[in-house]
């Protein structure tokens, strides 16, 4: 009897131990994703990461970094064979570059399951990653009571008498949009913008350099600079401008000569939580309601047309119209930008220092 009881007790302890180990294993399931911080991350967490964790039990850890830091860190981790992130956000243009392909896993096979989805855009899932959203880099400005005329295009950034106040431009490893804005301000037609005339662009930027009070490196920094009054007109992302408007800040923006850009979520080679990371990507693409919640906050365009239909009327009315996309918004030449990325960065760093 005693021997039988001891064996039963041992079996019970073993069972409890296995359950405990399994529970701990589930608790340790996670995905580590690098993003750009601030309001952008909060929107993704509330709309995407938290519902994913609730549905799967897989925790999502966010690492905040600048775009340049993410690219450099991703490349260094893969080269060293010591990858601690699973996913990171990358620009639509950069996701087609050779540098991106060297550090990320080709998702072509993973994407096949979404190829028959009629609600998803044709580029919703590609070898370089899944489309998170499309948005614009545009001219945003502070609205004041005595403003009789509102700025419309990049030339107005240079009109410091008519539109006084500090200026803001991004300053990271992706300078094409600043150079392109300078050329448009200097009278270059949108259909003649590429290839960029770098000399002409830098000469135009010389004219406004002393008025630039914020050279932002992260989207969150562009928000903080506007909130603190450091600048009144700036080149920023629509997602950040909309977040500020949601805060009640006196901000407006113009789609005239805006640049259409997007973000992809990419899987690093050697990701430590690869399968969980793929589940997180699939959760985004498979759930239009999740996309709608995020883009309602960020005023972005999700990859699913079903998601657009679920977004609020207020958000949909603030998105660029088909006519604005056709006649004023600029789609950058990704092939030219990627082919000339090193030259652009070298010229930019020499000028901006």
Number of C-alpha atoms within 10 A of each C-alpha: 6 7 8 9 10 11 12 12 12 12 12 12 12 12 12 12 12 12 12 12 12 12 11 11 10 14 12 12 15 21 25 21 21 24 21 22 17 17 19 18 19 15 18 20 18 14 21 23 24 15 14 21 17 10 10 14 15 21 19 20 15 20 16 17 17 19 22 16 16 19 19 11 16 25 20 14 18 18 13 8 11 13 18 17 25 26 29 26 22 26 18 22 20 21 24 18 17 11 13 19 17 15 20 24 18 18 17 13 9 17 16 11 11 16 15 9 13 11 15 21 14 14 12 21 26 21 18 23 30 26 27 27 23 20 22 24 23 25 29 27 26 21 16 10 6 6 11 7 8 16 21 16 21 25 15 16 29 22 12 14 8 13 18 14 18 20 25 24 22 21 17 17 19 20 19 19 17 19 23 25 26 27 27 19 20 17 11 16 11 17 8 10 18 15 11 19 14 18 12 14 20 19 14 19 22 13 11 15 13 10 16 18 17 19 18 20 19 21 21 17 18 24 19 16 20 25 17 8 11 17 23 21 28 27 25 23 24 25 23 23 27 24 19 20 12 13 11 9 15 15 20 18 23 17 23 19 25 27 22 18 17 19 20 24 23 32 26 28 23 18 22 17 17 20 12 20 24 17 15 22 22 17 19 22 23 15 14 22 20 23 28 27 22 26 27 25 22 25 27 26 26 29 25 25 15 17 22 23 13 16 22 14 11 10 17 18 10 11 17 19 13 9 9 15 18 11 12 16 22 22 16 18 13 16 13 13 21 19 12 14 17 13 12 19 16 12 14 21 13 8 11 12 5
